[in-house]
Amino acid sequence: MDEFKSIIVKRGKYDWELEVINPTQLELIGKGAQGAVFKLSEERCVKIYLKENYYISERDALKAAKDSQIVPKMYEAGSNYIVMEYIKGQSLEEYLNLYGFFPEPIVRQILYVFQEMKRVGFKRIDARLRHMFLTDEGVIKVIDHVKALSSGLPYPYKFLKGLSKRNLLDSFLEQVKKIDSKQYSEWKNVISKL
């Protein structure tokens, strides 16, 4: 199970590019600015980080939210990696590509996710659509929590902007208004900045 420790993640030719050297048979399931994620089993994956501070930041965020169902469970942490729960399901981005809208139960869960982020102490109360997953059990979980405790906006700018790009912001906000008028009022002020 520790074969992932032979995987190397380093800066590519350009600053925004990661180079992954994978001498194992582990499947690469995601790659971003801070690291690469490999599937270990049907229950677990490992994220290998480019820099130690990225690892520390995400480890601390997952620890802060360990009692919440909105983040993956953390099983093991090393000097540059975290073994965590593998999320089975589809991203909200994929969901919207398939269905083109969010039904009310999903809108309620999205509101819950952003409330939970505040409750557990995250400073970044936001997530991209591709980082929010609807599990096979119908629960929304959020991945990629580097800097969640240290920086970010106290409202879901990237999330709302993603909906705006798909021309779904108005229909989403109409549902929010019916469910939580206070939250709607707060977000309505943000919309002009999108």
N, C-alpha and C positions, 0 to 999 in steps of 0.2 A: 504493500500500500504506500510505502514511502518512495516509490520510484519517481514521483513527481519532483523530488528534491534535486534531480539531475536536470530539470528544465531550467533554462536561462531566459530571462526577460531583460532586454536592454534597449537603449535608445537606438532608433534606426537612423537612416541617412538624414532624415529631417527631424526637427524637434517634436513634431506631432505624431511621429511614426514609431511604433514599437517593433522591435525584431524579436522573434521568439525562436529559440533553439530547443527543439523537443526531440530528444533521443528515445522517447518512450512511445508506446502505442496509445497513450491517453488522448482522447478527443478534445480538441480546442473548441470550446463552445462560446467563447466571448473574448473580445480584446478591446481595450479602451486606452485612454491616456495614462492611466496609472498602473495597469497590469493586464494579465491574461488569465482566463478561467478555463479549467479543464475538468471534465466529468470523471469522477472516480468510480461512481456506482449509481444505481437508481435513487439512492438517498443522499449522496454526498458529492460535492465538487470542491476544487481547491482554486483559490485565487493567488497567483504569484505576482508580487509587486515589483515595480521598477525601482522604487526608492523606499527606504526604511520609514520615512515620515508618512508615506501613503499608508503603509501597513499599520503603523501605530494609530493613525487617525481613524481608519476603518475599524480596527480592533476595538478601540475605545467607544466608538459609536455603537457597535454591535453589543458590547458589554452594557452600555447605558440602556439599551432597548431590549435586553435579554428576556424581560418578562412580558414583552409585547409580541403579538403574533404578526406584526407588520414587517418584521425583518427576518432574514434567514437565521436559523439556529447556528451558533458557532460551536464547533466540536473541538478544534485544536488550533493553536496559533504558534507559529515559529518566528524566526527572525525576519523572514520576508514573505510569509504565506499565511493564509487562513483556510482551514478546512471547514466548510459550512454546508448547510442544508442545500441540496439540489432542488430547485423549484420546478415542479412539474406543472406545466400550464402554458399559457400564452401571454405575451406582453399586451398591455392595453393598446399599444400601437397596432399590433397584429389584430386584436379584437376589432378595433375601429375599421381597419382595412377590410375585414370580413363583413361586419354588420352595419357600419356607418353611424352608429349612435350608441349611447349608454342607456340601458333601462334603469328605472328608479332604484332597484336594489344595488346596482353597481355604483350609482351616484352617491347613495348613502354610505357605501363602503369607502369611496374616495374621500368623502368628508371625514369619516372616522379616521382614515389613515393620516390626514393632515392634522387632525386634533391629537392623535397619538404622538406624532412627531413633536408637537409642542410639549405634551405631557412628559415625554422621556428626556426632554432637555435639548433637543436638536435646535440649532440656530438656523439651519437651512430647512425651511418648511416648504420643500419643493422636490420635484422629481420629474424627469423626462418621461414621456409616455412609454418609451422602450425600456425604462427601468422599473416600471410597475407591472407586476404579473398577476393575472387572475389564475389561481391554482385550479387543478382538477376538482378540488373540493369547494371551489367558489369563494375562496378567500384571497384578498389582495395583499401581496407582499411586495416590498420595495427592495431593490438591490442598489449597490454602488453608494456607499455612505462615507466615502473619503471626504473630509472637511465638513461633515454634517454637524459636528459639535463646535466648529471654529468659525465658519463663515457662511454667508449666504443670506438670502432675503427671507423675511418672516412671512412671506406669502408665496404661493406656487406660480411664479412668473413663467418658468419653462413649461410647466404643465398647461397653463392657460394659453400660452403662445402656441403650443402644439395643437391645441383644439382650434385656435384661431386660424392656423394655416390650413386646417381641414374644413373650415367654415362650419364648425360644430360648436363654437363658443356660445353663441346665443341660446341654442337649444339646451346646452348643458346648464347655463346660468339660470334659465327659466325653471329648470328642475331644482336647482339649488335654492332659488327664491322660495319655492313651495315648501322645501324641507327645512331650511335654516335661513330665515330672512336676515339675521344678524351677519352670518357669514357672507351672504349675498351682498349686503351693503359694503362690507369691507373689500370684497373682491371687485366690486363695481368701480371703486376708486382706482384700482390697479389697472383696469382694462385700458384706460387711456394711454398707459405707458407701453402697451404691447406693440 
